[in-house]
């Protein structure tokens, strides 16, 4: 009886693993389509400049002011 139960579980898993893998591949493809490589450079530049713009200056001192006195961001 225990052997038959194990065989049924194995039969289900033999179909479930490829089906779940296919689902992950589809979701990965959809997520990849949402990314626009031509906009990544602009986004990285905007993210790099944002502490400077918040601090109202340029250079390392402005970045430090923005990090310690501005809103909490992931930059610091």
MIFI-9441 format. One record per residue: residue number from 1; residue in one letter; x, y, z of N, C-alpha, C, O, CB in turn. Coordinates in nm, 3 decimals. Each point is the difference from the previous one (the first is absolute). Glycine has a CB too. Layout:
! MIFI-9441
MIRO|NUM|a|X|Y|Z|X|Y|Z|X|Y|Z|X|Y|Z|X|Y|Z .
...
This chain:
! MIFI-9441
MIRO|1|x|0.082|-0.119|0.000|-0.082|0.119|0.000|0.088|0.126|0.000|-0.026|0.093|-0.076|-0.156|-0.220|0.197 .
MIRO|2|x|0.283|0.130|-0.036|0.089|0.116|0.008|0.076|0.020|-0.132|0.026|0.113|-0.041|-0.002|-0.151|0.290 .
MIRO|3|x|0.012|-0.072|-0.313|0.072|0.006|-0.126|-0.087|0.064|-0.109|0.049|0.080|-0.079|0.083|-0.285|0.146 .
MIRO|4|x|-0.260|0.170|-0.072|-0.093|0.056|-0.099|-0.019|0.150|0.021|-0.009|0.076|-0.096|-0.108|-0.298|0.082 .
MIRO|5|x|0.112|0.263|0.139|-0.015|0.142|0.032|0.123|0.078|-0.047|-0.013|0.110|-0.053|-0.132|-0.169|0.253 .
MIRO|6|x|0.262|0.003|-0.179|0.123|0.064|-0.044|0.006|0.010|-0.152|0.046|0.100|-0.053|0.070|-0.186|0.257 .
MIRO|7|x|-0.162|-0.016|-0.272|-0.001|0.002|-0.147|-0.096|0.107|-0.053|0.031|0.067|-0.099|0.026|-0.311|0.097 .
MIRO|8|x|-0.172|0.261|0.067|-0.094|0.104|-0.042|0.060|0.138|0.020|-0.014|0.087|-0.087|-0.178|-0.236|0.145 .
MIRO|9|x|0.258|0.170|0.055|0.066|0.128|0.026|0.108|0.029|-0.104|0.013|0.113|-0.047|-0.060|-0.140|0.292 .
MIRO|10|x|0.122|-0.074|-0.279|0.105|0.015|-0.100|-0.059|0.036|-0.136|0.053|0.085|-0.071|0.089|-0.249|0.196 .
MIRO|11|x|-0.253|0.098|-0.161|-0.065|0.029|-0.128|-0.048|0.145|-0.005|0.011|0.066|-0.104|-0.081|-0.308|0.085 .
MIRO|12|x|0.016|0.292|0.129|-0.047|0.139|0.005|0.119|0.095|-0.010|-0.005|0.098|-0.073|-0.194|-0.167|0.213 .
MIRO|13|x|0.304|0.039|-0.066|0.116|0.088|-0.002|0.070|0.001|-0.136|0.058|0.102|-0.039|-0.029|-0.146|0.282 .
MIRO|14|x|-0.034|-0.066|-0.315|0.062|-0.005|-0.132|-0.068|0.094|-0.098|0.061|0.042|-0.098|0.004|-0.277|0.142 .
MIRO|15|x|-0.191|0.269|-0.018|-0.069|0.100|-0.082|0.008|0.139|0.063|0.006|0.099|-0.072|-0.159|-0.278|-0.010 .
MIRO|16|x|0.153|0.186|0.212|-0.003|0.130|0.068|0.131|0.077|-0.017|-0.002|0.121|-0.020|-0.158|-0.218|0.185 .
MIRO|17|x|0.272|0.029|-0.157|0.130|0.070|-0.009|0.017|0.067|-0.136|0.035|0.118|-0.003|0.063|-0.284|0.164 .
MIRO|18|x|-0.120|0.098|-0.273|0.012|0.070|-0.129|-0.103|0.112|-0.017|0.030|0.103|-0.059|0.060|-0.314|-0.037 .
MIRO|19|x|-0.212|0.190|0.148|-0.103|0.103|-0.012|0.039|0.125|0.079|-0.016|0.112|-0.049|-0.159|-0.291|0.020 .
MIRO|20|x|0.226|0.161|0.149|0.043|0.115|0.080|0.121|0.068|-0.063|0.011|0.123|0.002|-0.098|-0.235|0.205 .
MIRO|21|x|0.177|0.034|-0.263|0.116|0.057|-0.068|-0.044|0.085|-0.119|0.052|0.109|-0.023|0.089|-0.305|0.096 .
MIRO|22|x|-0.236|0.147|-0.148|-0.052|0.075|-0.115|-0.066|0.130|0.048|0.017|0.104|-0.063|-0.053|-0.319|-0.065 .
MIRO|23|x|-0.036|0.208|0.238|-0.062|0.121|0.056|0.103|0.103|0.039|-0.018|0.119|-0.025|-0.170|-0.257|0.105 .
MIRO|24|x|0.296|0.095|-0.020|0.107|0.092|0.039|0.064|0.062|-0.123|0.030|0.119|-0.001|0.013|-0.254|0.209 .
MIRO|25|x|-0.022|0.055|-0.313|0.058|0.053|-0.124|-0.091|0.104|-0.064|0.048|0.102|-0.050|0.070|-0.320|0.016 .
MIRO|26|x|-0.248|0.194|0.035|-0.094|0.096|-0.058|0.001|0.129|0.080|0.004|0.109|-0.059|-0.147|-0.297|-0.024 .
MIRO|27|x|0.141|0.178|0.216|0.003|0.120|0.082|0.130|0.077|-0.019|0.000|0.123|-0.002|-0.148|-0.236|0.168 .
MIRO|28|x|0.259|0.041|-0.180|0.128|0.064|-0.023|0.000|0.074|-0.133|0.052|0.111|-0.009|0.061|-0.290|0.146 .
MIRO|29|x|-0.170|0.119|-0.239|-0.007|0.066|-0.131|-0.087|0.124|0.006|0.035|0.103|-0.057|-0.002|-0.324|-0.055 .
MIRO|30|x|-0.146|0.212|0.182|-0.088|0.117|0.013|0.071|0.112|0.076|-0.010|0.117|-0.038|-0.192|-0.266|0.033 .
MIRO|31|x|0.271|0.113|0.110|0.072|0.101|0.079|0.112|0.063|-0.083|0.023|0.121|0.009|-0.077|-0.247|0.202 .
MIRO|32|x|0.122|0.047|-0.290|0.106|0.051|-0.085|-0.053|0.097|-0.105|0.069|0.094|-0.038|0.056|-0.305|0.076 .
MIRO|33|x|-0.247|0.188|-0.085|-0.059|0.089|-0.098|-0.033|0.137|0.060|-0.005|0.099|-0.072|-0.089|-0.299|-0.046 .
MIRO|34|x|0.073|0.206|0.247|-0.035|0.126|0.065|0.121|0.090|0.018|-0.016|0.120|0.021|-0.170|-0.237|0.095 .
MIRO|35|x|0.305|0.063|-0.123|0.120|0.080|0.014|0.035|0.061|-0.134|-0.004|-0.067|-0.103|0.086|-0.079|0.292 .
MIRO|36|x|-0.047|0.272|-0.187|0.038|0.069|-0.123|0.147|0.038|0.009|0.034|0.095|0.071|-0.270|-0.006|-0.104 .
MIRO|37|x|0.323|-0.161|-0.036|0.144|0.026|0.012|0.038|0.144|-0.036|0.094|0.054|0.058|-0.056|-0.293|-0.111 .
MIRO|38|x|-0.110|0.301|-0.041|0.036|0.136|-0.037|-0.027|0.100|0.111|0.054|0.111|-0.002|-0.102|-0.171|-0.233 .
MIRO|39|x|-0.034|0.023|0.333|-0.030|0.090|0.111|0.083|-0.030|0.124|-0.005|0.076|0.097|-0.225|-0.054|-0.187 .
MIRO|40|x|0.306|-0.130|0.089|0.079|-0.035|0.118|0.108|0.102|0.027|0.026|0.034|0.115|-0.072|-0.274|-0.160 .
MIRO|41|x|0.110|0.291|-0.059|0.105|0.100|0.018|-0.054|0.126|0.062|0.062|0.058|0.090|0.058|-0.152|-0.284 .
MIRO|42|x|-0.237|0.139|0.147|-0.062|0.119|0.056|-0.036|-0.021|0.147|0.020|0.089|0.083|-0.109|-0.030|-0.310 .
MIRO|43|x|0.037|-0.176|0.258|-0.039|-0.029|0.138|0.120|-0.004|0.094|-0.006|0.050|0.112|-0.188|-0.177|-0.199 .
MIRO|44|x|0.303|0.067|0.040|0.121|-0.006|0.084|0.057|0.139|0.022|0.044|0.033|0.110|0.006|-0.264|-0.196 .
MIRO|45|x|-0.051|0.314|-0.019|0.050|0.136|0.013|-0.088|0.080|0.095|0.050|0.074|0.085|0.045|-0.085|-0.317 .
MIRO|46|x|-0.227|-0.003|0.218|-0.093|0.071|0.088|0.021|-0.042|0.146|-0.004|0.084|0.090|-0.162|-0.068|-0.278 .
MIRO|47|x|0.187|-0.144|0.210|0.021|-0.051|0.135|0.131|0.051|0.058|0.009|0.030|0.119|-0.143|-0.233|-0.177 .
MIRO|48|x|0.236|0.212|-0.027|0.131|0.047|0.048|-0.002|0.148|0.030|0.070|0.045|0.091|0.039|-0.223|-0.225 .
MIRO|49|x|-0.187|0.256|0.061|-0.005|0.145|0.016|-0.097|0.041|0.110|0.014|0.111|0.053|0.044|-0.086|-0.294 .
MIRO|50|x|-0.153|-0.107|0.277|-0.105|0.041|0.093|0.054|0.049|0.135|-0.056|0.097|0.051|-0.091|-0.261|-0.163 .
MIRO|51|x|0.249|0.105|0.174|0.050|0.058|0.126|0.056|0.140|-0.021|-0.012|0.085|0.087|0.063|-0.316|-0.005 .
MIRO|52|x|0.011|0.255|-0.198|0.055|0.133|-0.028|-0.111|0.102|-0.015|0.010|0.111|0.051|0.188|-0.216|-0.163 .
MIRO|53|x|-0.304|0.067|0.043|-0.110|0.093|-0.020|-0.071|0.030|0.132|-0.040|0.114|0.024|0.011|-0.201|-0.258 .
MIRO|54|x|0.014|-0.013|0.319|-0.066|0.020|0.129|0.084|0.090|0.090|-0.056|0.079|0.076|-0.054|-0.303|-0.096 .
MIRO|55|x|0.242|0.216|0.013|0.087|0.076|0.087|0.023|0.141|-0.052|0.051|0.085|0.073|0.058|-0.296|-0.004 .
MIRO|56|x|-0.146|0.236|-0.192|0.016|0.133|-0.056|0.144|0.035|-0.030|0.038|0.116|0.013|-0.239|-0.051|0.109 .
MIRO|57|x|0.280|-0.159|-0.161|0.139|0.029|-0.031|0.061|-0.112|-0.079|-0.069|-0.086|-0.053|0.088|0.222|0.258 .
MIRO|58|x|0.113|-0.133|-0.211|0.069|-0.109|-0.068|0.121|-0.040|0.082|0.042|0.074|0.089|-0.123|0.005|-0.315 .
MIRO|59|x|0.134|-0.190|0.197|0.116|-0.048|0.072|-0.037|-0.092|0.115|-0.118|-0.022|0.027|0.235|0.229|-0.090 .
MIRO|60|x|-0.016|-0.258|0.129|-0.019|-0.097|0.107|-0.072|0.059|0.120|-0.078|-0.070|0.064|0.283|-0.044|-0.141 .
MIRO|61|x|-0.180|0.239|0.110|-0.067|0.062|0.115|-0.151|0.004|-0.021|-0.075|-0.021|0.095|0.280|0.159|-0.050 .
MIRO|62|x|-0.250|-0.110|-0.166|-0.143|0.004|-0.028|-0.062|-0.138|0.015|-0.112|-0.014|0.050|0.149|0.206|-0.206 .
MIRO|63|x|0.035|-0.293|0.112|-0.050|-0.137|0.014|-0.012|-0.036|0.148|-0.098|-0.060|0.041|0.202|-0.005|-0.262 .
MIRO|64|x|-0.005|0.102|0.300|-0.005|-0.028|0.144|-0.117|0.072|0.065|-0.069|-0.058|0.084|0.317|0.026|-0.081 .
MIRO|65|x|-0.270|0.159|-0.039|-0.114|0.073|0.057|-0.130|-0.068|-0.036|-0.089|-0.013|0.084|0.218|0.227|-0.098 .
MIRO|66|x|-0.141|-0.257|-0.110|-0.124|-0.064|-0.043|-0.021|-0.132|0.073|-0.113|-0.034|0.035|0.136|0.143|-0.259 .
MIRO|67|x|0.084|-0.182|0.247|-0.013|-0.130|0.064|-0.032|0.013|0.149|-0.073|-0.083|0.054|0.234|-0.010|-0.221 .
MIRO|68|x|-0.108|0.195|0.231|-0.018|0.010|0.145|-0.117|0.087|0.040|-0.053|-0.014|0.110|0.295|-0.019|-0.088 .
MIRO|69|x|-0.285|0.123|-0.110|-0.106|0.092|0.040|-0.123|-0.011|-0.089|-0.105|0.055|0.034|0.279|0.098|0.052 .
MIRO|70|x|-0.163|-0.222|-0.196|-0.115|-0.012|-0.092|-0.081|-0.123|0.034|0.026|-0.068|0.099|0.103|0.183|-0.278 .
MIRO|71|x|-0.229|-0.143|0.096|-0.082|-0.119|0.023|0.086|-0.126|-0.013|0.101|-0.001|-0.071|-0.305|0.122|-0.017 .
MIRO|72|x|0.164|-0.225|0.157|0.074|-0.125|-0.004|-0.014|-0.062|-0.138|-0.111|-0.020|-0.049|0.075|-0.016|0.297 .
MIRO|73|x|0.148|0.008|-0.308|0.000|-0.065|-0.131|0.098|-0.116|0.005|0.072|-0.019|0.099|-0.133|0.236|-0.218 .
MIRO|74|x|0.063|-0.292|0.012|0.092|-0.114|-0.007|0.138|0.042|-0.046|0.088|-0.085|-0.015|-0.282|-0.064|-0.032 .
MIRO|75|x|0.217|0.278|0.022|0.129|0.047|-0.051|0.107|-0.001|0.107|0.118|-0.011|-0.033|-0.238|0.150|-0.131 .
MIRO|76|x|0.083|-0.127|0.290|0.100|0.022|0.105|0.016|-0.122|0.088|0.079|0.001|0.094|-0.133|0.240|-0.097 .
